[in-house]
Amino acid sequence: MKKLKSKTENCIINMNNNLWIKIGIINLVVVACIGVLMRYKIGFEFPYFDQKYLLHGHSHFAFSGWVTHILFVLLFFFLKENRLHPISVNRYTYLIYANLISAYGMLISFIIQGYGMVSITFSTLSILVGYLFAWYYIKDIKLVQKNHPSIKWFKAALVFNVLSSFGTFYLAYMMATKNMQQHSYLGSVYFYLHFQYSGWFFFAIMGLLMEKLYVMPGFKNDNTIFNCFLIACIPAYLLSVLWLKLPWYLFVLPIISVVLQLYGLYSFLILLRNQMDNIKSKWLKEIRFIFSLALMALIIKLFLQAASIFPEISKLAFGFRSIVIAYLHLVLLGITTLFLLGYLLLCGYIKQVKISFIALILFCVGVFTNELVLMVQGLTSFVYILIPYLNQILLGVSVFMLGSLILLLFSYKKI
């Protein structure tokens, strides 16, 4: 009777595994659909939605419905597969579904009302779910073998996810007190974005990558990589607010963070080089291609942050909207999304069939074409040159990316 119950539970878990991944891919398609709609509204008339409300719904759902959902699921899979003692499966199931409910609640309410009572309620629920997930996960990950290199990456990621919410709460406080100052508003927004992008997202995907490298023959963990990025993460926030008049003693901190990040990158590249023979023999070329693009995006991001130390460059970059958007998409799409899609392909959650390979490669082409057009738009703005039809080209690229993701969904029919 116990064996029958165990088999039934495993069957339900496996069904949930496939369902959660499919929902994540569907959510990414929804994110792309809203992106297309926003691009269309820029180039053509479409009065039925408020552009600012669409932007809020798009960004919140991209963070919670796509990235956070997939990371919660993958972190849970890691815990389930590497635990030394039983854990509460139901607890994480409820938290994952609660995050999905809050994500869809934010998507709909932000599009309808922008920042209002309903959208703020769902946003708060999302934050509370993140707190609970962090609390239980950090407690349960003690059941994993202590020397596993992914453990500290996951712990740091969840702490930074909690830390990022302070920016959201300060923003809510300013709205409630009706004391909205431009610098405070931007500072709180960039605080949230920084600890999501460079904290929660980055440390979580590094933990997932370390899980795959750890099982390779001859793997030697280098704690320097983690220590450099961990120490650099908090002071690196100041790189986002260099347009403020910082005193000289604070200006030293972002310089230190840049040096640490670049040294961490250098150590990480050495680690990858040492494992290159194993990577080539064990990972398909399509997977290596996607991961290589994500790595290239990470290198570009870190060097852009290093360049932003110079105040003139920082002011120019933050002064042009298209450059800011290009940077944000570089991190969200170029690093995070490409890595997650490559990881899902590596693990078999996206089936390794021809249609999947074609869809993912097309999506990669779309991501970097989008970055290129946005950068051209930003750089030409420096010299006040107007290139015609750029908005229409960006709309076309958005449709192309959406099409590639819809094609990816068709691959599930072969599962």
Summary of the structure (lengths in Angstrom):
residues: 415
radius of gyration: 21.3
end to end distance: 30.7
largest distance: 75.1
contacts: 1351
relative contact order: 0.08
helix: 85%
strand: 0%
